[in-house]
Amino acid sequence: MGEAKRRKEQGLPPRPKKEEKKADTPNIFARYQILPYILVGGFMIFLIYDVIKYYSAG
């Protein structure tokens, strides 16, 4: 005997359906996990460029 029939015979309501939760997180770093590495890499390249430009002008 299936669970639906058993629940109906016992007078119980049908089981509620499970709803999937969206991965709606407001944190952009949680959504795009590689973004911090890209930002750090870009910042390091900028710092190296700036140091080379500073010492070559002097």
C-alpha distance matrix in Angstrom:
0.0 3.8 6.6 8.4 6.7 6.9 10.3 11.3 10.9 12.8 15.3 15.3 16.7 15.1 15.9 19.4 20.2 22.4 25.9 28.1 31.4 34.5 37.1 39.6 42.1 45.6 47.2 48.6 49.0 45.3 44.5 47.2 47.5 50.5 52.6 54.3 55.5 56.9 58.7 60.1 61.3 63.0 64.6 65.9 67.4 69.0 70.5 71.9 73.4 74.9 76.5 78.0 79.3 80.8 82.6 83.9 85.5 87.4
3.8 0.0 3.7 5.5 5.5 6.3 8.7 10.1 10.9 12.6 14.4 13.6 14.3 12.1 12.6 16.0 16.5 18.7 22.1 24.3 27.7 30.8 33.4 35.9 38.5 42.0 43.6 44.9 45.5 41.8 40.9 43.7 44.1 47.1 49.1 50.8 52.1 53.5 55.2 56.7 57.9 59.5 61.2 62.6 64.0 65.6 67.2 68.6 70.0 71.5 73.1 74.6 75.9 77.4 79.2 80.5 82.1 84.0
6.6 3.7 0.0 3.8 5.5 5.0 6.0 8.4 9.8 10.5 12.1 10.6 11.3 9.3 9.3 12.9 14.0 16.2 19.7 22.2 25.3 28.6 31.2 33.6 36.1 39.5 41.2 42.7 43.3 39.6 38.9 41.9 42.3 45.5 47.3 48.9 50.4 51.8 53.3 54.8 56.2 57.8 59.3 60.8 62.3 63.8 65.3 66.8 68.3 69.7 71.3 72.9 74.2 75.5 77.4 78.8 80.3 82.1
8.4 5.5 3.8 0.0 3.8 5.5 5.2 6.1 8.7 10.0 10.6 9.3 9.1 6.9 8.2 11.6 12.8 15.7 18.9 21.7 24.9 28.1 31.0 33.1 35.8 39.1 41.1 42.6 43.5 39.9 39.0 42.0 42.8 45.9 47.6 49.3 51.0 52.2 53.6 55.4 56.7 58.1 59.6 61.3 62.8 64.1 65.7 67.4 68.6 70.0 71.8 73.4 74.5 75.8 77.9 79.2 80.5 82.5
6.7 5.5 5.5 3.8 0.0 3.8 5.5 5.0 6.1 8.6 9.8 9.9 10.8 9.6 11.6 15.1 16.5 19.5 22.7 25.5 28.7 31.9 34.8 36.9 39.6 42.9 44.9 46.4 47.4 43.7 42.8 45.8 46.5 49.7 51.4 53.1 54.7 55.9 57.4 59.1 60.5 61.9 63.4 65.1 66.5 67.9 69.5 71.1 72.4 73.7 75.5 77.2 78.3 79.6 81.7 83.0 84.3 86.3
6.9 6.3 5.0 5.5 3.8 0.0 3.8 5.4 5.2 6.2 8.6 8.6 10.6 10.1 11.5 15.3 17.2 19.8 23.3 26.1 29.0 32.4 35.2 37.3 39.8 43.0 44.9 46.7 47.4 43.7 43.1 46.2 46.7 49.9 51.7 53.2 54.8 56.3 57.6 59.2 60.7 62.2 63.6 65.1 66.8 68.1 69.5 71.2 72.7 73.9 75.6 77.3 78.5 79.8 81.8 83.2 84.6 86.4
10.3 8.7 6.0 5.2 5.5 3.8 0.0 3.8 5.5 5.1 6.1 5.0 6.8 6.9 8.6 12.2 14.7 17.4 20.8 23.9 26.6 30.0 32.9 34.8 37.2 40.4 42.4 44.3 45.2 41.6 41.0 44.2 44.9 48.2 49.7 51.2 53.0 54.4 55.6 57.2 58.9 60.3 61.5 63.3 65.0 66.1 67.6 69.4 70.8 71.9 73.6 75.5 76.6 77.7 79.8 81.3 82.6 84.3
11.3 10.1 8.4 6.1 5.0 5.4 3.8 0.0 3.8 5.4 5.1 5.8 7.0 7.6 10.5 13.8 16.1 19.3 22.4 25.7 28.4 31.7 34.8 36.5 39.1 42.2 44.4 46.3 47.4 43.9 43.0 46.3 47.2 50.5 51.9 53.5 55.4 56.6 57.8 59.6 61.2 62.4 63.8 65.6 67.2 68.3 69.8 71.7 73.0 74.1 75.9 77.7 78.7 79.9 82.1 83.5 84.7 86.6
10.9 10.9 9.8 8.7 6.1 5.2 5.5 3.8 0.0 3.8 5.4 7.6 10.1 11.1 13.7 17.2 19.6 22.6 25.8 29.0 31.8 35.1 38.1 39.9 42.4 45.5 47.7 49.6 50.6 47.0 46.3 49.5 50.2 53.6 55.1 56.6 58.5 59.8 61.0 62.6 64.3 65.6 66.9 68.7 70.3 71.5 73.0 74.8 76.2 77.3 79.0 80.9 81.9 83.1 85.2 86.7 87.9 89.7
12.8 12.6 10.5 10.0 8.6 6.2 5.1 5.4 3.8 0.0 3.8 5.6 9.0 10.9 12.9 16.3 19.2 21.9 25.1 28.4 30.8 34.3 37.2 38.9 41.2 44.2 46.3 48.4 49.4 45.7 45.3 48.7 49.3 52.7 54.1 55.4 57.4 58.9 59.9 61.5 63.3 64.7 65.8 67.5 69.4 70.4 71.7 73.7 75.2 76.1 77.8 79.8 80.9 81.9 84.0 85.6 86.8 88.5
15.3 14.4 12.1 10.6 9.8 8.6 6.1 5.1 5.4 3.8 0.0 3.8 6.6 9.4 12.0 14.9 18.0 21.0 23.9 27.4 29.7 33.1 36.1 37.5 39.9 42.7 45.1 47.3 48.4 44.9 44.4 47.9 48.7 52.2 53.3 54.7 56.9 58.2 59.1 60.8 62.7 63.9 65.0 66.9 68.7 69.6 71.0 73.0 74.4 75.2 77.1 79.1 80.0 81.0 83.3 84.8 85.9 87.6
15.3 13.6 10.6 9.3 9.9 8.6 5.0 5.8 7.6 5.6 3.8 0.0 3.8 6.6 8.6 11.4 14.7 17.5 20.4 23.8 26.1 29.5 32.5 33.9 36.3 39.1 41.4 43.6 44.7 41.2 40.8 44.2 45.0 48.5 49.7 51.0 53.2 54.5 55.4 57.1 59.0 60.2 61.2 63.2 65.0 65.9 67.2 69.3 70.7 71.5 73.3 75.4 76.3 77.3 79.5 81.1 82.2 83.9
16.7 14.3 11.3 9.1 10.8 10.6 6.8 7.0 10.1 9.0 6.6 3.8 0.0 3.8 6.5 8.5 11.8 14.9 17.5 21.1 23.3 26.6 29.8 31.0 33.5 36.3 38.8 40.9 42.2 38.8 38.1 41.6 42.6 46.1 47.1 48.6 50.8 52.0 52.8 54.7 56.6 57.6 58.7 60.8 62.5 63.3 64.8 66.9 68.1 69.0 70.9 72.9 73.7 74.7 77.1 78.6 79.6 81.4
15.1 12.1 9.3 6.9 9.6 10.1 6.9 7.6 11.1 10.9 9.4 6.6 3.8 0.0 3.8 6.3 8.9 12.2 15.0 18.4 21.0 24.3 27.5 29.0 31.7 34.7 37.0 38.8 40.1 36.7 35.8 39.1 40.1 43.5 44.7 46.3 48.4 49.5 50.5 52.4 54.2 55.2 56.5 58.5 60.1 61.0 62.6 64.6 65.8 66.8 68.7 70.6 71.4 72.6 74.9 76.3 77.4 79.3
15.9 12.6 9.3 8.2 11.6 11.5 8.6 10.5 13.7 12.9 12.0 8.6 6.5 3.8 0.0 3.8 6.3 9.0 12.2 15.5 18.1 21.5 24.5 26.2 28.7 31.8 34.0 35.9 36.9 33.4 32.7 36.0 36.8 40.3 41.5 43.1 45.1 46.3 47.4 49.1 50.9 52.1 53.3 55.2 56.9 57.9 59.4 61.3 62.6 63.6 65.5 67.4 68.3 69.5 71.7 73.1 74.3 76.1
19.4 16.0 12.9 11.6 15.1 15.3 12.2 13.8 17.2 16.3 14.9 11.4 8.5 6.3 3.8 0.0 3.8 6.4 9.0 12.6 14.9 18.2 21.3 22.8 25.4 28.4 30.7 32.6 33.9 30.5 29.7 33.1 34.1 37.6 38.6 40.2 42.4 43.5 44.4 46.3 48.1 49.2 50.4 52.4 54.0 54.9 56.4 58.5 59.7 60.6 62.6 64.5 65.3 66.4 68.7 70.2 71.2 73.1
20.2 16.5 14.0 12.8 16.5 17.2 14.7 16.1 19.6 19.2 18.0 14.7 11.8 8.9 6.3 3.8 0.0 3.8 6.3 9.6 12.5 15.6 18.8 20.5 23.4 26.5 28.7 30.3 31.6 28.1 27.0 30.3 31.5 34.8 35.9 37.7 39.8 40.8 41.8 43.8 45.5 46.5 47.9 49.9 51.3 52.3 54.0 55.9 57.0 58.1 60.1 61.9 62.7 64.0 66.3 67.6 68.7 70.6
22.4 18.7 16.2 15.7 19.5 19.8 17.4 19.3 22.6 21.9 21.0 17.5 14.9 12.2 9.0 6.4 3.8 0.0 3.8 6.5 9.3 12.7 15.5 17.5 20.2 23.5 25.5 27.1 28.1 24.6 23.7 27.0 28.0 31.3 32.6 34.2 36.2 37.4 38.4 40.3 42.0 43.1 44.4 46.4 47.9 48.9 50.5 52.4 53.7 54.7 56.6 58.4 59.4 60.6 62.8 64.2 65.4 67.2
25.9 22.1 19.7 18.9 22.7 23.3 20.8 22.4 25.8 25.1 23.9 20.4 17.5 15.0 12.2 9.0 6.3 3.8 0.0 3.8 6.3 9.4 12.6 14.3 17.2 20.3 22.6 24.0 25.5 22.1 20.9 24.3 25.6 29.0 29.9 31.7 33.9 34.8 35.7 37.8 39.5 40.4 41.7 43.8 45.3 46.1 47.9 49.9 50.9 51.9 54.0 55.8 56.5 57.8 60.1 61.5 62.5 64.4
28.1 24.3 22.2 21.7 25.5 26.1 23.9 25.7 29.0 28.4 27.4 23.8 21.1 18.4 15.5 12.6 9.6 6.5 3.8 0.0 3.8 6.5 9.3 11.6 14.5 17.9 19.8 21.0 22.2 18.8 17.5 20.7 22.0 25.3 26.3 28.2 30.3 31.2 32.3 34.3 35.9 36.9 38.3 40.3 41.7 42.7 44.5 46.4 47.4 48.6 50.6 52.3 53.1 54.4 56.7 58.0 59.1 61.1
31.4 27.7 25.3 24.9 28.7 29.0 26.6 28.4 31.8 30.8 29.7 26.1 23.3 21.0 18.1 14.9 12.5 9.3 6.3 3.8 0.0 3.8 6.5 8.3 11.0 14.3 16.3 17.8 19.2 15.9 14.8 18.4 19.7 23.2 23.9 25.6 27.9 28.8 29.6 31.7 33.5 34.3 35.6 37.7 39.3 40.0 41.7 43.8 44.9 45.8 47.8 49.7 50.4 51.6 54.0 55.3 56.3 58.2
34.5 30.8 28.6 28.1 31.9 32.4 30.0 31.7 35.1 34.3 33.1 29.5 26.6 24.3 21.5 18.2 15.6 12.7 9.4 6.5 3.8 0.0 3.8 5.3 8.5 11.8 13.8 14.8 16.6 13.6 11.9 15.4 17.2 20.5 20.9 22.9 25.3 25.9 26.6 29.0 30.7 31.3 32.6 34.9 36.3 37.0 38.8 40.9 41.8 42.7 44.9 46.7 47.3 48.6 51.0 52.3 53.2 55.3
37.1 33.4 31.2 31.0 34.8 35.2 32.9 34.8 38.1 37.2 36.1 32.5 29.8 27.5 24.5 21.3 18.8 15.5 12.6 9.3 6.5 3.8 0.0 3.8 5.8 9.4 10.7 11.6 13.0 9.9 8.4 12.0 13.6 17.0 17.4 19.3 21.7 22.4 23.2 25.3 27.1 27.9 29.2 31.3 32.8 33.6 35.3 37.4 38.4 39.4 41.4 43.2 44.0 45.2 47.6 48.9 49.9 51.9
39.6 35.9 33.6 33.1 36.9 37.3 34.8 36.5 39.9 38.9 37.5 33.9 31.0 29.0 26.2 22.8 20.5 17.5 14.3 11.6 8.3 5.3 3.8 0.0 3.8 6.5 8.9 10.1 12.4 10.0 8.6 12.2 14.4 17.6 17.3 19.1 21.9 22.3 22.5 25.0 27.0 27.3 28.4 30.9 32.4 32.7 34.5 36.8 37.7 38.3 40.6 42.5 43.0 44.1 46.7 48.0 48.8 50.7
42.1 38.5 36.1 35.8 39.6 39.8 37.2 39.1 42.4 41.2 39.9 36.3 33.5 31.7 28.7 25.4 23.4 20.2 17.2 14.5 11.0 8.5 5.8 3.8 0.0 3.8 5.4 7.5 9.5 7.3 7.0 10.7 12.4 15.8 15.1 16.3 19.4 20.2 20.0 22.2 24.5 25.0 25.6 28.2 29.9 30.2 31.7 34.2 35.2 35.7 37.8 39.9 40.4 41.3 43.9 45.4 46.2 47.9
45.6 42.0 39.5 39.1 42.9 43.0 40.4 42.2 45.5 44.2 42.7 39.1 36.3 34.7 31.8 28.4 26.5 23.5 20.3 17.9 14.3 11.8 9.4 6.5 3.8 0.0 3.8 6.2 9.0 8.3 8.3 11.2 13.2 16.1 14.6 15.6 19.0 19.4 18.6 21.0 23.6 23.5 23.9 26.7 28.5 28.3 29.8 32.6 33.4 33.6 35.8 38.1 38.4 39.1 41.8 43.4 43.9 45.7
47.2 43.6 41.2 41.1 44.9 44.9 42.4 44.4 47.7 46.3 45.1 41.4 38.8 37.0 34.0 30.7 28.7 25.5 22.6 19.8 16.3 13.8 10.7 8.9 5.4 3.8 0.0 3.8 5.5 5.5 6.7 9.0 10.3 13.1 11.6 12.0 15.6 16.3 15.4 17.5 20.2 20.5 20.7 23.4 25.4 25.3 26.6 29.3 30.4 30.6 32.7 35.0 35.5 36.2 38.8 40.5 41.1 42.8
48.6 44.9 42.7 42.6 46.4 46.7 44.3 46.3 49.6 48.4 47.3 43.6 40.9 38.8 35.9 32.6 30.3 27.1 24.0 21.0 17.8 14.8 11.6 10.1 7.5 6.2 3.8 0.0 3.8 5.4 5.1 6.1 8.2 10.4 8.5 9.8 13.1 13.3 12.7 15.3 17.6 17.6 18.3 21.1 22.6 22.7 24.4 26.9 27.7 28.2 30.5 32.6 33.0 34.0 36.6 38.0 38.7 40.6
49.0 45.5 43.3 43.5 47.4 47.4 45.2 47.4 50.6 49.4 48.4 44.7 42.2 40.1 36.9 33.9 31.6 28.1 25.5 22.2 19.2 16.6 13.0 12.4 9.5 9.0 5.5 3.8 0.0 3.8 5.4 5.2 5.5 7.8 6.4 6.8 10.2 11.2 10.9 12.7 15.2 15.9 16.5 18.8 20.7 21.2 22.6 24.9 26.1 26.8 28.7 30.8 31.6 32.5 34.9 36.4 37.5 39.2
45.3 41.8 39.6 39.9 43.7 43.7 41.6 43.9 47.0 45.7 44.9 41.2 38.8 36.7 33.4 30.5 28.1 24.6 22.1 18.8 15.9 13.6 9.9 10.0 7.3 8.3 5.5 5.4 3.8 0.0 3.8 5.7 5.6 9.2 9.2 9.9 12.6 14.0 14.3 15.9 18.2 19.3 20.0 22.0 24.0 24.8 26.0 28.2 29.6 30.4 32.1 34.2 35.2 36.1 38.3 39.9 41.1 42.8
44.5 40.9 38.9 39.0 42.8 43.1 41.0 43.0 46.3 45.3 44.4 40.8 38.1 35.8 32.7 29.7 27.0 23.7 20.9 17.5 14.8 11.9 8.4 8.6 7.0 8.3 6.7 5.1 5.4 3.8 0.0 3.8 6.0 9.1 9.1 11.1 13.5 14.1 14.8 17.1 18.8 19.5 20.9 23.0 24.4 25.3 27.0 29.0 30.0 31.1 33.1 34.9 35.7 37.0 39.3 40.6 41.7 43.6
47.2 43.7 41.9 42.0 45.8 46.2 44.2 46.3 49.5 48.7 47.9 44.2 41.6 39.1 36.0 33.1 30.3 27.0 24.3 20.7 18.4 15.4 12.0 12.2 10.7 11.2 9.0 6.1 5.2 5.7 3.8 0.0 3.8 5.6 5.7 8.4 10.3 10.5 11.7 14.1 15.4 16.1 17.9 19.9 21.0 22.1 24.0 25.7 26.7 28.0 30.1 31.6 32.5 34.0 36.2 37.3 38.5 40.6
47.5 44.1 42.3 42.8 46.5 46.7 44.9 47.2 50.2 49.3 48.7 45.0 42.6 40.1 36.8 34.1 31.5 28.0 25.6 22.0 19.7 17.2 13.6 14.4 12.4 13.2 10.3 8.2 5.5 5.6 6.0 3.8 0.0 3.8 5.6 6.9 8.3 9.8 11.3 12.7 14.1 15.7 17.1 18.6 20.1 21.6 23.0 24.6 26.1 27.4 29.0 30.7 31.9 33.3 35.2 36.5 38.0 39.9
50.5 47.1 45.5 45.9 49.7 49.9 48.2 50.5 53.6 52.7 52.2 48.5 46.1 43.5 40.3 37.6 34.8 31.3 29.0 25.3 23.2 20.5 17.0 17.6 15.8 16.1 13.1 10.4 7.8 9.2 9.1 5.6 3.8 0.0 3.8 5.7 5.5 6.5 8.9 10.3 10.9 12.6 14.6 15.7 16.9 18.7 20.3 21.5 22.9 24.6 26.2 27.5 28.9 30.5 32.2 33.4 35.1 37.0
52.6 49.1 47.3 47.6 51.4 51.7 49.7 51.9 55.1 54.1 53.3 49.7 47.1 44.7 41.5 38.6 35.9 32.6 29.9 26.3 23.9 20.9 17.4 17.3 15.1 14.6 11.6 8.5 6.4 9.2 9.1 5.7 5.6 3.8 0.0 3.8 5.4 5.1 6.2 8.6 9.8 10.6 12.3 14.2 15.4 16.5 18.4 20.1 21.1 22.4 24.4 25.9 26.9 28.4 30.5 31.7 33.0 35.0
54.3 50.8 48.9 49.3 53.1 53.2 51.2 53.5 56.6 55.4 54.7 51.0 48.6 46.3 43.1 40.2 37.7 34.2 31.7 28.2 25.6 22.9 19.3 19.1 16.3 15.6 12.0 9.8 6.8 9.9 11.1 8.4 6.9 5.7 3.8 0.0 3.8 5.4 5.1 6.1 8.5 9.9 10.5 12.2 14.2 15.3 16.4 18.3 19.9 20.9 22.5 24.4 25.6 26.6 28.6 30.2 31.6 33.2
55.5 52.1 50.4 51.0 54.7 54.8 53.0 55.4 58.5 57.4 56.9 53.2 50.8 48.4 45.1 42.4 39.8 36.2 33.9 30.3 27.9 25.3 21.7 21.9 19.4 19.0 15.6 13.1 10.2 12.6 13.5 10.3 8.3 5.5 5.4 3.8 0.0 3.8 5.4 5.1 6.0 8.5 9.8 10.5 12.2 14.1 15.2 16.4 18.2 19.8 21.0 22.6 24.2 25.5 27.1 28.5 30.3 32.0
56.9 53.5 51.8 52.2 55.9 56.3 54.4 56.6 59.8 58.9 58.2 54.5 52.0 49.5 46.3 43.5 40.8 37.4 34.8 31.2 28.8 25.9 22.4 22.3 20.2 19.4 16.3 13.3 11.2 14.0 14.1 10.5 9.8 6.5 5.1 5.4 3.8 0.0 3.8 5.5 5.1 6.1 8.6 9.9 10.6 12.3 14.3 15.5 16.5 18.2 20.1 21.3 22.5 24.2 26.1 27.1 28.6 30.7
58.7 55.2 53.3 53.6 57.4 57.6 55.6 57.8 61.0 59.9 59.1 55.4 52.8 50.5 47.4 44.4 41.8 38.4 35.7 32.3 29.6 26.6 23.2 22.5 20.0 18.6 15.4 12.7 10.9 14.3 14.8 11.7 11.3 8.9 6.2 5.1 5.4 3.8 0.0 3.8 5.4 5.1 6.1 8.6 10.0 10.5 12.3 14.3 15.3 16.3 18.4 20.1 20.9 22.2 24.5 25.8 27.0 28.9
60.1 56.7 54.8 55.4 59.1 59.2 57.2 59.6 62.6 61.5 60.8 57.1 54.7 52.4 49.1 46.3 43.8 40.3 37.8 34.3 31.7 29.0 25.3 25.0 22.2 21.0 17.5 15.3 12.7 15.9 17.1 14.1 12.7 10.3 8.6 6.1 5.1 5.5 3.8 0.0 3.8 5.5 5.1 6.1 8.6 9.8 10.5 12.3 14.2 15.1 16.4 18.4 19.8 20.8 22.6 24.3 25.8 27.3
61.3 57.9 56.2 56.7 60.5 60.7 58.9 61.2 64.3 63.3 62.7 59.0 56.6 54.2 50.9 48.1 45.5 42.0 39.5 35.9 33.5 30.7 27.1 27.0 24.5 23.6 20.2 17.6 15.2 18.2 18.8 15.4 14.1 10.9 9.8 8.5 6.0 5.1 5.4 3.8 0.0 3.8 5.4 5.1 6.2 8.6 9.9 10.7 12.3 14.2 15.5 16.7 18.3 19.9 21.4 22.6 24.5 26.3
63.0 59.5 57.8 58.1 61.9 62.2 60.3 62.4 65.6 64.7 63.9 60.2 57.6 55.2 52.1 49.2 46.5 43.1 40.4 36.9 34.3 31.3 27.9 27.3 25.0 23.5 20.5 17.6 15.9 19.3 19.5 16.1 15.7 12.6 10.6 9.9 8.5 6.1 5.1 5.5 3.8 0.0 3.8 5.5 5.2 6.2 8.7 10.0 10.6 12.2 14.3 15.5 16.4 18.2 20.2 21.2 22.6 24.7
64.6 61.2 59.3 59.6 63.4 63.6 61.5 63.8 66.9 65.8 65.0 61.2 58.7 56.5 53.3 50.4 47.9 44.4 41.7 38.3 35.6 32.6 29.2 28.4 25.6 23.9 20.7 18.3 16.5 20.0 20.9 17.9 17.1 14.6 12.3 10.5 9.8 8.6 6.1 5.1 5.4 3.8 0.0 3.8 5.5 5.0 6.2 8.7 9.8 10.4 12.3 14.3 15.2 16.2 18.4 19.9 21.1 22.8
65.9 62.6 60.8 61.3 65.1 65.1 63.3 65.6 68.7 67.5 66.9 63.2 60.8 58.5 55.2 52.4 49.9 46.4 43.8 40.3 37.7 34.9 31.3 30.9 28.2 26.7 23.4 21.1 18.8 22.0 23.0 19.9 18.6 15.7 14.2 12.2 10.5 9.9 8.6 6.1 5.1 5.5 3.8 0.0 3.8 5.4 5.1 6.2 8.5 9.8 10.6 12.4 14.1 15.2 16.7 18.3 20.1 21.6
67.4 64.0 62.3 62.8 66.5 66.8 65.0 67.2 70.3 69.4 68.7 65.0 62.5 60.1 56.9 54.0 51.3 47.9 45.3 41.7 39.3 36.3 32.8 32.4 29.9 28.5 25.4 22.6 20.7 24.0 24.4 21.0 20.1 16.9 15.4 14.2 12.2 10.6 10.0 8.6 6.2 5.2 5.5 3.8 0.0 3.8 5.5 5.2 6.1 8.5 10.0 10.7 12.2 14.1 15.7 16.5 18.4 20.4
69.0 65.6 63.8 64.1 67.9 68.1 66.1 68.3 71.5 70.4 69.6 65.9 63.3 61.0 57.9 54.9 52.3 48.9 46.1 42.7 40.0 37.0 33.6 32.7 30.2 28.3 25.3 22.7 21.2 24.8 25.3 22.1 21.6 18.7 16.5 15.3 14.1 12.3 10.5 9.8 8.6 6.2 5.0 5.4 3.8 0.0 3.8 5.5 5.1 6.0 8.6 10.0 10.4 12.0 14.4 15.3 16.5 18.6
70.5 67.2 65.3 65.7 69.5 69.5 67.6 69.8 73.0 71.7 71.0 67.2 64.8 62.6 59.4 56.4 54.0 50.5 47.9 44.5 41.7 38.8 35.3 34.5 31.7 29.8 26.6 24.4 22.6 26.0 27.0 24.0 23.0 20.3 18.4 16.4 15.2 14.3 12.3 10.5 9.9 8.7 6.2 5.1 5.5 3.8 0.0 3.8 5.4 5.0 6.1 8.6 9.8 10.3 12.3 14.1 15.4 16.9
71.9 68.6 66.8 67.4 71.1 71.2 69.4 71.7 74.8 73.7 73.0 69.3 66.9 64.6 61.3 58.5 55.9 52.4 49.9 46.4 43.8 40.9 37.4 36.8 34.2 32.6 29.3 26.9 24.9 28.2 29.0 25.7 24.6 21.5 20.1 18.3 16.4 15.5 14.3 12.3 10.7 10.0 8.7 6.2 5.2 5.5 3.8 0.0 3.8 5.4 5.2 6.2 8.6 9.9 10.8 12.2 14.4 15.9
73.4 70.0 68.3 68.6 72.4 72.7 70.8 73.0 76.2 75.2 74.4 70.7 68.1 65.8 62.6 59.7 57.0 53.7 50.9 47.4 44.9 41.8 38.4 37.7 35.2 33.4 30.4 27.7 26.1 29.6 30.0 26.7 26.1 22.9 21.1 19.9 18.2 16.5 15.3 14.2 12.3 10.6 9.8 8.5 6.1 5.1 5.4 3.8 0.0 3.8 5.6 5.2 6.1 8.6 10.2 10.6 12.3 14.6
74.9 71.5 69.7 70.0 73.7 73.9 71.9 74.1 77.3 76.1 75.2 71.5 69.0 66.8 63.6 60.6 58.1 54.7 51.9 48.6 45.8 42.7 39.4 38.3 35.7 33.6 30.6 28.2 26.8 30.4 31.1 28.0 27.4 24.6 22.4 20.9 19.8 18.2 16.3 15.1 14.2 12.2 10.4 9.8 8.5 6.0 5.0 5.4 3.8 0.0 3.8 5.5 5.1 6.0 8.7 9.9 10.7 12.6
76.5 73.1 71.3 71.8 75.5 75.6 73.6 75.9 79.0 77.8 77.1 73.3 70.9 68.7 65.5 62.6 60.1 56.6 54.0 50.6 47.8 44.9 41.4 40.6 37.8 35.8 32.7 30.5 28.7 32.1 33.1 30.1 29.0 26.2 24.4 22.5 21.0 20.1 18.4 16.4 15.5 14.3 12.3 10.6 10.0 8.6 6.1 5.2 5.6 3.8 0.0 3.8 5.4 5.0 6.2 8.5 10.1 11.0
78.0 74.6 72.9 73.4 77.2 77.3 75.5 77.7 80.9 79.8 79.1 75.4 72.9 70.6 67.4 64.5 61.9 58.4 55.8 52.3 49.7 46.7 43.2 42.5 39.9 38.1 35.0 32.6 30.8 34.2 34.9 31.6 30.7 27.5 25.9 24.4 22.6 21.3 20.1 18.4 16.7 15.5 14.3 12.4 10.7 10.0 8.6 6.2 5.2 5.5 3.8 0.0 3.8 5.5 5.4 6.0 8.6 10.3
79.3 75.9 74.2 74.5 78.3 78.5 76.6 78.7 81.9 80.9 80.0 76.3 73.7 71.4 68.3 65.3 62.7 59.4 56.5 53.1 50.4 47.3 44.0 43.0 40.4 38.4 35.5 33.0 31.6 35.2 35.7 32.5 31.9 28.9 26.9 25.6 24.2 22.5 20.9 19.8 18.3 16.4 15.2 14.1 12.2 10.4 9.8 8.6 6.1 5.1 5.4 3.8 0.0 3.8 5.7 5.3 6.2 8.9
80.8 77.4 75.5 75.8 79.6 79.8 77.7 79.9 83.1 81.9 81.0 77.3 74.7 72.6 69.5 66.4 64.0 60.6 57.8 54.4 51.6 48.6 45.2 44.1 41.3 39.1 36.2 34.0 32.5 36.1 37.0 34.0 33.3 30.5 28.4 26.6 25.5 24.2 22.2 20.8 19.9 18.2 16.2 15.2 14.1 12.0 10.3 9.9 8.6 6.0 5.0 5.5 3.8 0.0 3.8 5.6 5.5 6.7
82.6 79.2 77.4 77.9 81.7 81.8 79.8 82.1 85.2 84.0 83.3 79.5 77.1 74.9 71.7 68.7 66.3 62.8 60.1 56.7 54.0 51.0 47.6 46.7 43.9 41.8 38.8 36.6 34.9 38.3 39.3 36.2 35.2 32.2 30.5 28.6 27.1 26.1 24.5 22.6 21.4 20.2 18.4 16.7 15.7 14.4 12.3 10.8 10.2 8.7 6.2 5.4 5.7 3.8 0.0 3.8 5.5 5.4
83.9 80.5 78.8 79.2 83.0 83.2 81.3 83.5 86.7 85.6 84.8 81.1 78.6 76.3 73.1 70.2 67.6 64.2 61.5 58.0 55.3 52.3 48.9 48.0 45.4 43.4 40.5 38.0 36.4 39.9 40.6 37.3 36.5 33.4 31.7 30.2 28.5 27.1 25.8 24.3 22.6 21.2 19.9 18.3 16.5 15.3 14.1 12.2 10.6 9.9 8.5 6.0 5.3 5.6 3.8 0.0 3.8 5.6
85.5 82.1 80.3 80.5 84.3 84.6 82.6 84.7 87.9 86.8 85.9 82.2 79.6 77.4 74.3 71.2 68.7 65.4 62.5 59.1 56.3 53.2 49.9 48.8 46.2 43.9 41.1 38.7 37.5 41.1 41.7 38.5 38.0 35.1 33.0 31.6 30.3 28.6 27.0 25.8 24.5 22.6 21.1 20.1 18.4 16.5 15.4 14.4 12.3 10.7 10.1 8.6 6.2 5.5 5.5 3.8 0.0 3.8
87.4 84.0 82.1 82.5 86.3 86.4 84.3 86.6 89.7 88.5 87.6 83.9 81.4 79.3 76.1 73.1 70.6 67.2 64.4 61.1 58.2 55.3 51.9 50.7 47.9 45.7 42.8 40.6 39.2 42.8 43.6 40.6 39.9 37.0 35.0 33.2 32.0 30.7 28.9 27.3 26.3 24.7 22.8 21.6 20.4 18.6 16.9 15.9 14.6 12.6 11.0 10.3 8.9 6.7 5.4 5.6 3.8 0.0
